[in-house]
Amino acid sequence: MARRPGAVRNCLVVLLVGSGIALMAGSILSSINRRRSASVGPRSLRLEPQSLRWKCPRPGEALVAHPTFLAFNDGGQPVRIVELKTSCGCTSARAESMVIPAHGKTVVTVDVDPVEVGVRETSVTLELDSPSDPKLTIPLFVEGHRSAPYISRMTGELYYPNGVSADDEREVIVETIEKWDSDPASLPILSDLPFLRVDPPSVTEKRSRSEPSLVGRTYHYPVKPDGPIPPESFAGQVSLADPWIAGRTFRLNVSGKPRQLIRAFPSRLLLEIGGPADEGASARFRVSAAQGSKALHVEADGGDSSPLVVEQVGSPAPDGAHSYLVRWRSGRPVADGTFSIFIHADGLPDSESLKVPVLVRSRGELK
């Protein structure tokens, strides 16, 4: 049966209308998705303020406030604080909420151990689940309650792991905050080790830009050996009584051992004699002496009557060390035991002579 022209036109109209509706629906959904994506956006966190400064209360004063800061989420997705970390055990932090909603904020409160003088620098770090900002850190400056003058710190390295000798000189540094118009303070440092002397200091100073009425002074105390250095390891302290705070004392530990002016490496020798290839029939060692010494004298205990023979090998090294070889004297029957080599140097006292033990072991017939 043939279709009527009107019916065909009606079908075309229905198809066109249906296509238009589908296109419109797709456009509406696409617009909704774009708006939704724009509303979500990337996650972004910022801190206000960018650094903190907090003055500790005086003893007896009520703690009226803790240092706090705000964490703002400027993005369209929530951000979770995975962990709050501090740079030292003197500080801890807690957040009002560990999850910050989109376009929201949270308050972070910091608890700090108070200080009496000076400024302690610490920090709080927020570890986040945000790929764009996985970690944010805010510095915190904790200011002591006491006003100038005061000692901020005392530092110095008085550890002598390689030994101490009469030509050693170290330094103790004392840093203070004082009034600009004041004279440098008298800050006597005492040592409880009789051979260690602390000399009067030189003083440098720098005026405070933020507080023109104050000056930061640095006292440089030379520390030198003075008198006989003990032959064994030692330990003690240097101390400074605070002239401005009664009962407050600064201390630095001192420890070490006397320096050997003559050194041998190794300090003990093993001489194995005999065997199929006569391996190890000699042993090598190096000897060095402190500056000021002249010729080295290295000889076996007993001289020519000793079963050991010591010979210098080659020329001195660039660092002044000499190489030596020790061997068993030809024709002498091998005897197991411990023998000695003595070393001394011109220009050094006899007390600085060094004794190097040599352990001799036989391994069969002497070739």
C-alpha positions as CSV (number, residue, x, y, z in Angstrom):
1,M,0.0,0.0,0.0
2,A,1.5,3.4,-0.9
3,R,2.3,5.9,1.8
4,R,0.6,9.3,1.8
5,P,2.8,12.3,1.5
6,G,1.4,13.8,4.7
7,A,2.4,10.7,6.7
8,V,5.9,11.0,5.4
9,R,6.1,14.6,6.5
10,N,4.8,13.7,10.0
11,C,7.5,11.1,10.4
12,L,10.3,13.5,9.4
13,V,9.0,16.1,11.9
14,V,9.0,13.5,14.7
15,L,12.6,12.5,13.9
16,L,13.8,16.1,13.8
17,V,12.0,16.9,17.1
18,G,13.5,13.8,18.8
19,S,17.0,14.7,17.6
20,G,16.6,18.2,18.9
21,I,15.5,17.0,22.3
22,A,18.5,14.7,22.5
23,L,20.9,17.4,21.5
24,M,19.4,19.8,24.1
25,A,19.6,17.2,26.8
26,G,23.2,16.4,26.0
27,S,24.0,20.2,26.1
28,I,22.3,20.5,29.5
29,L,24.2,17.5,31.0
30,S,27.5,18.8,29.7
31,S,26.8,22.3,31.2
32,I,25.9,20.6,34.6
33,N,29.1,18.6,34.5
34,R,31.2,21.7,33.7
35,R,29.6,23.6,36.6
36,R,30.1,20.6,38.9
37,S,33.8,20.3,37.9
38,A,34.3,24.0,38.4
39,S,32.7,23.8,41.9
40,V,35.0,21.0,42.9
41,G,38.3,22.3,41.5
42,P,41.8,21.4,42.8
43,R,42.6,21.2,46.5
44,S,44.6,24.0,47.9
45,L,45.6,24.9,51.5
46,R,47.1,28.1,52.9
47,L,48.2,29.1,56.3
48,E,47.6,32.4,58.1
49,P,49.7,34.0,59.4
50,Q,52.7,32.6,57.6
51,S,54.9,32.6,60.7
52,L,54.2,32.8,64.5
53,R,55.9,34.7,67.3
54,W,54.8,34.1,70.9
55,K,56.1,35.6,74.1
56,C,56.1,33.4,77.1
57,P,54.3,34.6,80.3
58,R,56.3,35.5,83.4
59,P,56.3,33.0,86.3
60,G,53.1,33.3,88.2
61,E,51.2,34.9,85.2
62,A,48.2,33.0,83.9
63,L,48.6,31.6,80.4
64,V,46.0,33.6,78.6
65,A,46.6,32.3,75.1
66,H,48.4,29.7,73.0
67,P,49.9,30.5,69.6
68,T,47.4,29.6,67.0
69,F,47.1,29.8,63.2
70,L,44.4,29.1,60.6
71,A,44.5,26.6,57.8
72,F,42.2,27.6,54.9
73,N,41.1,25.2,52.1
74,D,40.6,27.4,49.0
75,G,39.9,24.4,46.8
76,G,36.7,22.7,45.9
77,Q,37.5,19.3,47.6
78,P,38.0,18.5,51.3
79,V,41.6,18.2,52.5
80,R,42.6,15.8,55.3
81,I,45.4,16.6,57.7
82,V,47.2,13.2,57.9
83,E,49.6,14.2,60.8
84,L,50.8,17.3,62.7
85,K,54.5,17.2,63.3
86,T,56.8,19.6,65.3
87,S,60.5,20.1,64.9
88,C,61.3,19.4,68.6
89,G,59.8,17.7,71.6
90,C,59.3,21.2,73.2
91,T,56.3,21.8,70.9
92,S,53.1,20.0,70.1
93,A,50.1,20.9,68.0
94,R,46.4,20.0,67.7
95,A,43.8,20.9,65.0
96,E,40.2,21.8,65.6
97,S,39.3,19.4,62.8
98,M,41.6,17.1,60.9
99,V,39.4,17.3,57.8
100,I,39.0,20.8,56.2
101,P,35.9,21.0,53.9
102,A,36.0,22.7,50.6
103,H,36.3,26.5,51.1
104,G,36.5,25.8,54.8
105,K,39.1,26.3,57.6
106,T,40.4,24.9,60.8
107,V,42.2,26.3,63.8
108,V,45.6,24.8,64.8
109,T,46.7,25.4,68.4
110,V,50.3,25.0,69.4
111,D,51.5,24.1,72.9
112,V,55.1,25.1,73.7
113,D,57.5,24.7,76.6
114,P,58.2,28.2,77.8
115,V,61.7,29.7,77.8
116,E,63.2,32.2,80.2
117,V,65.5,34.2,78.0
118,G,66.3,34.4,74.3
119,V,64.3,33.2,71.3
120,R,63.8,29.5,70.5
121,E,62.9,28.7,66.9
122,T,60.7,25.7,66.2
123,S,58.1,24.8,63.6
124,V,54.9,22.9,62.9
125,T,54.4,20.9,59.8
126,L,51.0,19.8,58.4
127,E,51.2,16.5,56.3
128,L,48.2,16.4,54.0
129,D,46.5,14.0,51.6
130,S,46.6,16.7,48.9
131,P,48.9,15.9,45.9
132,S,49.3,19.6,45.1
133,D,50.3,20.5,48.7
134,P,51.5,17.3,50.5
135,K,53.3,19.3,53.2
136,L,53.1,22.8,54.7
137,T,55.3,24.2,57.4
138,I,54.9,27.3,59.6
139,P,57.9,28.6,61.7
140,L,57.3,29.5,65.3
141,F,59.6,31.9,67.4
142,V,59.1,31.5,71.2
143,E,60.4,34.5,73.0
144,G,61.5,34.4,76.6
145,H,59.8,36.5,79.2
146,R,63.0,38.0,80.7
147,S,64.1,41.4,79.4
148,A,67.7,42.5,78.7
149,P,70.3,42.0,79.9
150,Y,70.5,38.2,79.6
151,I,72.7,35.4,78.3
152,S,71.2,33.8,75.3
153,R,73.6,30.9,75.0
154,M,77.1,29.5,75.6
155,T,78.8,27.3,73.1
156,G,82.2,25.7,72.4
157,E,83.8,22.4,71.3
158,L,86.1,21.2,74.1
159,Y,86.3,17.6,73.0
160,Y,89.8,16.3,72.1
161,P,89.3,12.9,70.6
162,N,92.8,13.0,68.9
163,G,94.5,14.2,72.0
164,V,95.5,17.7,73.4
165,S,98.9,19.2,73.3
166,A,100.4,22.5,74.5
167,D,99.8,24.2,71.1
168,D,96.1,23.5,71.0
169,E,93.7,26.5,71.2
170,R,89.9,26.4,71.3
171,E,87.2,28.9,71.9
172,V,84.2,29.3,74.1
173,I,81.5,31.7,72.8
174,V,79.0,33.5,75.0
175,E,76.1,35.4,73.4
176,T,74.2,38.1,75.3
177,I,71.5,40.7,74.8
178,E,72.3,43.9,76.6
179,K,71.4,47.6,76.8
180,W,73.0,49.6,74.0
181,D,74.5,52.2,76.4
182,S,76.0,49.6,78.8
183,D,79.6,48.5,79.0
184,P,80.5,44.9,78.2
185,A,79.7,42.7,81.1
186,S,82.2,40.8,83.3
187,L,81.5,37.1,82.6
188,P,84.3,35.0,84.2
189,I,84.5,31.4,82.9
190,L,86.1,28.9,85.2
191,S,87.7,25.5,84.4
192,D,87.9,22.7,86.9
193,L,90.8,21.1,84.9
194,P,94.0,22.6,86.3
195,F,95.9,22.3,83.0
196,L,93.2,24.2,81.0
197,R,93.3,28.0,81.0
198,V,90.4,30.3,79.9
199,D,91.8,33.8,78.9
200,P,89.8,37.1,78.9
201,P,87.6,37.5,75.9
202,S,87.5,39.7,72.9
203,V,84.0,41.2,72.3
204,T,82.1,41.9,69.1
205,E,78.6,43.5,69.0
206,K,75.7,44.2,66.7
207,R,73.0,46.7,67.4
208,S,69.4,45.4,67.1
209,R,67.5,46.8,64.2
210,S,64.1,46.0,65.7
211,E,65.0,47.3,69.2
212,P,67.6,50.1,68.8
213,S,68.0,50.3,72.6
214,L,69.5,46.7,72.6
215,V,72.7,45.3,71.4
216,G,73.8,41.7,70.9
217,R,77.3,41.0,72.2
218,T,79.4,38.0,71.5
219,Y,82.3,37.2,73.9
220,H,85.1,35.1,72.5
221,Y,87.1,33.3,75.2
222,P,90.4,31.6,74.1
223,V,90.9,28.2,75.8
224,K,94.5,26.9,76.0
225,P,96.4,24.2,77.8
226,D,98.5,25.7,80.6
227,G,100.6,23.3,82.7
228,P,101.3,19.6,82.6
229,I,98.7,17.6,80.6
230,P,97.7,14.4,82.4
231,P,99.0,11.2,80.8
232,E,95.6,9.5,80.9
233,S,92.2,10.4,79.6
234,F,90.5,13.4,81.3
235,A,87.0,14.8,81.8
236,G,85.8,18.0,83.3
237,Q,83.8,21.2,82.8
238,V,84.1,24.9,82.2
239,S,81.3,26.9,83.8
240,L,79.9,30.4,83.8
241,A,77.7,31.8,86.6
242,D,75.0,34.1,85.2
243,P,75.5,37.6,86.7
244,W,71.9,38.6,86.0
245,I,69.9,35.5,87.0
246,A,70.7,34.1,90.5
247,G,71.4,30.4,90.6
248,R,71.7,30.0,86.8
249,T,74.9,28.5,85.6
250,F,76.1,27.5,82.1
251,R,78.4,24.5,81.7
252,L,80.3,22.9,78.8
253,N,81.8,19.4,79.1
254,V,85.5,18.9,78.5
255,S,87.0,15.5,77.7
256,G,89.8,13.9,75.8
257,K,93.2,12.4,76.1
258,P,96.8,13.6,75.8
259,R,98.2,13.8,72.3
260,Q,101.0,11.5,71.3
261,L,103.8,13.6,69.9
262,I,105.2,10.5,68.3
263,R,102.8,8.1,66.5
264,A,103.3,4.7,64.9
265,F,100.8,2.9,62.7
266,P,100.0,0.2,63.4
267,S,100.6,0.7,67.1
268,R,101.3,-3.1,67.5
269,L,103.1,-5.4,65.1
270,L,102.8,-9.1,64.2
271,L,105.9,-10.8,62.8
272,E,105.2,-14.4,61.5
273,I,108.4,-16.2,60.6
274,G,108.9,-19.4,58.5
275,G,106.5,-21.4,56.5
276,P,106.5,-22.9,53.0
277,A,107.2,-19.6,51.3
278,D,108.6,-17.8,54.3
279,E,105.7,-15.3,54.0
280,G,105.4,-12.6,56.6
281,A,109.1,-12.7,57.5
282,S,108.9,-8.9,57.9
283,A,106.4,-6.3,59.0
284,R,106.1,-2.6,57.9
285,F,105.0,0.4,60.0
286,R,104.9,4.2,59.7
287,V,106.2,6.7,62.2
288,S,105.4,10.4,62.4
289,A,106.3,13.1,64.9
290,A,104.9,16.5,65.9
291,Q,106.1,19.7,64.5
292,G,109.3,21.0,66.2
293,S,110.9,17.5,66.2
294,K,114.0,16.8,64.2
295,A,115.6,13.4,63.4
296,L,113.7,10.2,64.3
297,H,115.5,7.4,66.1
298,V,113.9,4.0,65.7
299,E,115.6,0.9,67.1
300,A,114.9,-2.5,68.6
301,D,115.0,-2.9,72.4
302,G,118.5,-4.1,73.2
303,G,120.2,-2.7,70.1
304,D,122.5,-5.1,68.4
305,S,121.8,-7.8,70.9
306,S,118.1,-7.8,70.0
307,P,116.8,-10.5,67.6
308,L,114.9,-7.8,65.7
309,V,116.4,-5.6,63.0
310,V,114.7,-2.3,62.1
311,E,115.4,-0.6,58.7
312,Q,114.0,2.6,57.1
313,V,112.3,2.1,53.8
314,G,112.3,4.8,51.1
315,S,112.1,8.5,51.6
316,P,109.7,10.4,54.0
317,A,106.1,10.8,52.7
318,P,104.8,14.4,51.9
319,D,103.1,14.4,55.4
320,G,106.5,13.8,57.0
321,A,105.8,10.1,57.9
322,H,108.7,7.6,57.7
323,S,108.2,4.0,56.7
324,Y,110.1,1.2,58.5
325,L,110.5,-2.5,58.2
326,V,111.2,-4.9,61.1
327,R,112.5,-8.5,60.5
328,W,114.1,-11.3,62.4
329,R,117.9,-11.1,62.7
330,S,119.5,-13.6,60.3
331,G,121.1,-16.6,62.0
332,R,119.2,-16.3,65.2
333,P,117.0,-19.2,66.3
334,V,113.4,-18.2,66.2
335,A,111.8,-17.6,69.6
336,D,108.1,-16.9,70.0
337,G,107.3,-14.0,72.3
338,T,106.8,-10.2,72.5
339,F,109.6,-7.9,71.8
340,S,109.8,-4.1,71.6
341,I,110.8,-1.2,69.3
342,F,111.6,2.2,70.8
343,I,111.1,5.5,69.0
344,H,112.2,8.9,70.0
345,A,112.9,12.2,68.2
346,D,115.4,15.0,68.6
347,G,113.7,18.1,70.0
348,L,111.1,16.2,72.0
349,P,111.4,15.3,75.7
350,D,112.4,11.7,76.5
351,S,109.0,11.3,78.1
352,E,107.5,11.4,74.7
353,S,109.3,8.3,73.5
354,L,107.1,5.6,72.1
355,K,107.2,1.9,72.7
356,V,105.8,-0.4,69.9
357,P,105.3,-4.1,70.9
358,V,106.2,-6.7,68.3
359,L,104.5,-10.2,68.6
360,V,106.7,-12.9,67.1
361,R,105.3,-16.2,66.0
362,S,107.2,-19.0,64.3
363,R,105.6,-21.0,61.5
364,G,108.3,-23.8,61.0
365,E,111.9,-23.9,60.0
366,L,113.5,-20.5,59.3
367,K,114.5,-20.4,55.7
